[in-house]
Amino acid sequence: MDHFPTNWGRPRNDAFDAYATYPIHQRPYNGPKDSFADGVQRTQQPIVTGTSVLAIKYKDGVMMAADNLASYGSLARFKDVQRLHQVGNYTVIGAGGDMSDFQYIQYILEELSIDEISAQDGHELGPVEIHEYMSQLMYARRSKMDPLWNSLLIGGFKDGKRFLSYVDLLGTTYSASTLATGYGAFIAQPLLRKAVEGREDVITEEEARKILEDSLRVLFYRDARSLNKFQIAAISSAGVSISDSMQLDTAWSFAENIRGYGAQTQ
């Protein structure tokens, strides 16, 4: 038996409840259902997130760095996440923001690389092409009100030219000799600019590595969503090299004599 009086036929007026069944029930839908429809959701806000990615140009190419932490809110949940991803033979992409969206981006770029290899036309995707593709993808998703919640740094070296650029969830893009995402854009970027700008063609790989490690150390001290476990990627004429996870050397002895805040001494 149908227990919904509003399904019993006309007369029916949604503005006047003739059968005193307020609130008026909706007609039950008995048509075909997609069993997965209720499980498909869009990223309305970032959930598991990565923080800063740093990148600089040096005389032989581009160097990037990111820690291995993915935070669930303020919980340091996953401590072995690789946020630097190689794309092809010339490019590395580093991501801050939502890690599930970054996994989707990795999948999309893998499919793009397979299509490019399958074409067998003698061309390979370089950092310029990857950046252009990502800028269009991010802007298209933003225009659909379904953004990929990431800030991306794209660095590479091809045909003797260094490339380093930024793209975010709005499709905003810009290039510079030093770039940083997340909290690093406020804390690390001034340090990187001071150390690198005007010296891009003289900084060695060892100096570039030290600059990034020093900046990551400052971020670990100051950014509550960072970790002292990190990776560094170097992209040069020799190819792409992404290091294994390393530990920062940190010192907290300066905190022993801190008592309270401001003028407090005890």
C-alpha positions as CSV (number, residue, x, y, z in Angstrom):
1,M,0.0,0.0,0.0
2,D,1.2,3.5,-0.8
3,H,1.3,5.4,2.5
4,F,1.9,8.8,0.9
5,P,-1.4,10.6,0.5
6,T,0.1,13.0,-2.0
7,N,0.7,10.1,-4.3
8,W,-2.9,9.2,-4.4
9,G,-3.7,11.4,-7.4
10,R,-5.2,14.7,-8.1
11,P,-6.3,17.1,-6.8
12,R,-3.0,18.2,-5.4
13,N,-1.9,21.7,-4.6
14,D,1.6,22.2,-3.2
15,A,0.6,25.5,-1.7
16,F,-2.5,24.0,0.0
17,D,-2.2,20.7,1.9
18,A,-5.6,19.2,1.2
19,Y,-4.9,16.1,3.2
20,A,-3.3,17.8,6.2
21,T,-0.1,15.9,5.7
22,Y,2.2,18.8,6.3
23,P,5.1,18.7,5.6
24,I,4.1,17.6,2.1
25,H,6.1,14.5,1.2
26,Q,8.1,14.2,-1.9
27,R,7.1,11.6,-4.4
28,P,9.4,8.6,-3.9
29,Y,11.7,8.0,-6.9
30,N,11.4,4.4,-8.1
31,G,13.4,4.7,-11.3
32,P,16.9,3.3,-12.0
33,K,19.6,4.4,-9.6
34,D,23.4,4.7,-9.9
35,S,24.7,2.8,-6.9
36,F,27.8,5.0,-6.9
37,A,26.1,8.3,-7.2
38,D,26.0,9.0,-3.4
39,G,29.6,8.1,-3.1
40,V,30.9,10.7,-5.6
41,Q,31.9,14.0,-4.0
42,R,33.9,17.0,-5.1
43,T,36.7,18.6,-3.1
44,Q,34.9,21.5,-1.4
45,Q,37.8,22.2,0.9
46,P,41.2,20.6,1.3
47,I,41.3,17.7,3.8
48,V,44.7,16.0,3.8
49,T,47.2,18.8,2.9
50,G,50.9,19.4,2.2
51,T,52.5,22.7,3.1
52,S,55.4,24.6,1.4
53,V,57.3,23.7,-1.7
54,L,60.5,25.7,-2.5
55,A,62.3,26.1,-5.8
56,I,65.3,28.1,-7.1
57,K,67.3,28.4,-10.2
58,Y,71.1,27.8,-10.0
59,K,73.8,27.8,-12.7
60,D,73.2,24.2,-13.9
61,G,69.4,24.0,-13.7
62,V,66.6,24.1,-11.2
63,M,66.4,22.7,-7.7
64,M,63.2,22.0,-5.7
65,A,62.5,20.9,-2.1
66,A,59.5,19.8,-0.1
67,D,58.9,18.0,3.2
68,N,57.2,14.6,3.4
69,L,54.3,15.6,5.7
70,A,50.6,15.5,4.8
71,S,48.5,16.9,7.6
72,Y,44.9,16.0,8.4
73,G,43.8,19.4,9.7
74,S,46.4,20.1,12.4
75,L,47.3,16.5,12.9
76,A,50.6,15.4,11.4
77,R,49.0,12.3,9.9
78,F,51.2,11.0,7.0
79,K,55.0,11.5,7.3
80,D,56.2,9.7,4.2
81,V,54.3,11.5,1.4
82,Q,56.4,12.3,-1.7
83,R,55.3,15.8,-2.9
84,L,57.8,16.0,-5.7
85,H,56.8,14.1,-8.8
86,Q,58.8,13.6,-12.0
87,V,57.0,14.1,-15.3
88,G,58.8,12.8,-18.4
89,N,62.6,13.3,-18.7
90,Y,62.8,17.0,-18.1
91,T,60.3,18.1,-15.5
92,V,59.5,17.9,-11.8
93,I,56.2,19.1,-10.3
94,G,55.9,20.0,-6.6
95,A,52.6,20.3,-4.9
96,G,51.1,21.9,-1.8
97,G,47.5,21.7,-0.9
98,D,45.1,18.8,-1.0
99,M,47.0,15.5,-1.5
100,S,44.0,13.6,-3.1
101,D,43.8,16.3,-5.8
102,F,47.6,16.0,-6.3
103,Q,47.2,12.2,-6.8
104,Y,44.6,13.0,-9.4
105,I,47.0,15.4,-11.1
106,Q,49.7,12.7,-11.1
107,Y,47.2,10.3,-12.8
108,I,46.3,12.9,-15.4
109,L,50.0,13.7,-16.2
110,E,50.8,10.0,-16.4
111,E,48.0,9.6,-19.0
112,L,49.3,12.6,-20.9
113,S,52.8,11.1,-20.9
114,I,51.6,7.8,-22.2
115,D,49.6,9.5,-25.0
116,E,52.8,11.5,-25.9
117,I,54.9,8.4,-26.1
118,S,52.3,6.5,-28.1
119,A,52.3,9.2,-30.7
120,Q,55.9,8.4,-31.6
121,D,56.3,11.8,-33.4
122,G,59.8,12.5,-32.2
123,H,58.7,15.1,-29.7
124,E,58.8,15.0,-25.9
125,L,56.9,17.1,-23.3
126,G,59.1,19.6,-21.6
127,P,58.5,21.9,-18.6
128,V,57.0,24.7,-20.7
129,E,54.4,22.3,-22.1
130,I,53.6,20.7,-18.8
131,H,53.2,24.2,-17.2
132,E,50.9,25.4,-20.0
133,Y,48.8,22.2,-19.7
134,M,48.5,22.5,-15.9
135,S,47.6,26.2,-16.1
136,Q,44.7,25.4,-18.6
137,L,43.6,22.4,-16.5
138,M,43.5,24.4,-13.2
139,Y,41.7,27.3,-14.8
140,A,39.1,25.0,-16.4
141,R,38.4,23.2,-13.1
142,R,38.1,26.6,-11.4
143,S,35.7,27.8,-14.0
144,K,33.5,24.7,-13.3
145,M,33.5,25.6,-9.6
146,D,35.3,22.3,-8.9
147,P,38.9,23.4,-8.4
148,L,41.9,21.1,-7.9
149,W,42.9,22.5,-4.5
150,N,46.7,22.8,-5.1
151,S,49.5,25.2,-5.5
152,L,52.0,23.8,-7.9
153,L,55.6,24.6,-8.8
154,I,56.8,23.3,-12.1
155,G,60.5,23.2,-12.8
156,G,62.6,21.7,-15.5
157,F,65.6,21.9,-17.9
158,K,65.3,21.3,-21.6
159,D,67.3,22.3,-24.7
160,G,69.8,24.1,-22.4
161,K,67.2,26.3,-20.8
162,R,66.0,26.4,-17.2
163,F,62.3,26.8,-16.5
164,L,60.5,27.5,-13.2
165,S,56.9,28.6,-12.8
166,Y,53.9,28.6,-10.5
167,V,50.2,27.7,-11.0
168,D,47.5,27.6,-8.4
169,L,43.9,26.5,-8.0
170,L,42.6,29.6,-9.8
171,G,44.9,29.2,-12.8
172,T,47.1,32.1,-11.7
173,T,50.6,31.7,-13.2
174,Y,53.9,33.5,-12.8
175,S,57.6,32.8,-13.1
176,A,60.6,33.9,-11.0
177,S,64.1,32.7,-10.1
178,T,62.8,31.8,-6.6
179,L,59.4,30.4,-5.8
180,A,57.6,29.1,-2.8
181,T,54.1,27.9,-2.0
182,G,52.1,27.8,1.3
183,Y,53.6,29.3,4.4
184,G,57.0,29.3,2.6
185,A,55.7,32.2,0.4
186,F,55.8,34.4,3.5
187,I,58.7,32.9,5.5
188,A,61.1,31.3,3.0
189,Q,60.6,33.5,0.0
190,P,62.5,36.5,1.4
191,L,65.4,34.2,2.4
192,L,65.5,32.7,-1.1
193,R,65.4,36.1,-2.8
194,K,68.2,37.4,-0.7
195,A,70.4,34.4,-1.4
196,V,69.6,33.8,-5.1
197,E,68.4,36.9,-7.0
198,G,71.2,38.3,-9.2
199,R,73.3,35.2,-8.6
200,E,71.4,32.6,-10.6
201,D,74.3,32.0,-12.9
202,V,77.0,31.5,-10.3
203,I,75.3,29.4,-7.6
204,T,76.6,25.8,-7.6
205,E,74.5,22.8,-6.9
206,E,76.0,22.5,-3.4
207,E,75.2,26.1,-2.6
208,A,71.7,25.7,-3.9
209,R,71.1,22.6,-1.7
210,K,72.4,24.5,1.3
211,I,70.1,27.5,0.6
212,L,67.0,25.2,0.4
213,E,68.0,23.2,3.5
214,D,68.4,26.4,5.5
215,S,65.0,27.7,4.3
216,L,63.4,24.3,5.2
217,R,65.0,24.5,8.6
218,V,63.4,27.9,9.3
219,L,60.1,26.6,8.1
220,F,60.3,23.7,10.4
221,Y,60.9,26.0,13.3
222,R,58.1,28.4,12.3
223,D,55.4,26.4,10.4
224,A,53.3,24.1,12.5
225,R,52.4,22.1,9.4
226,S,55.9,21.2,8.4
227,L,58.3,18.4,9.1
228,N,62.1,17.9,9.4
229,K,61.9,15.0,6.8
230,F,62.3,16.3,3.3
231,Q,63.3,15.5,-0.3
232,I,65.3,17.6,-2.9
233,A,65.0,17.4,-6.6
234,A,67.6,18.6,-9.0
235,I,66.9,19.1,-12.7
236,S,69.8,19.8,-15.0
237,S,71.4,18.7,-18.3
238,A,72.2,15.4,-16.6
239,G,68.5,14.7,-16.1
240,V,66.1,14.6,-13.2
241,S,67.2,13.4,-9.7
242,I,64.9,13.2,-6.7
243,S,66.6,12.3,-3.5
244,D,65.5,9.8,-0.9
245,S,64.0,11.3,2.3
246,M,66.5,13.1,4.5
247,Q,66.4,14.5,8.0
248,L,67.2,18.1,8.8
249,D,69.7,18.9,11.6
250,T,67.9,21.1,14.0
251,A,68.7,22.6,17.4
252,W,66.3,23.7,20.1
253,S,68.7,24.7,22.8
254,F,67.8,28.3,22.3
255,A,64.4,27.6,23.9
256,E,65.8,26.5,27.3
257,N,65.9,30.1,28.7
258,I,62.6,31.3,27.2
259,R,60.1,32.1,29.9
260,G,56.6,33.2,28.8
261,Y,56.1,36.0,26.3
262,G,57.1,39.6,25.8
263,A,58.6,41.2,28.9
264,Q,58.0,38.2,31.2
265,T,61.2,36.7,32.6
266,Q,59.8,33.9,34.8
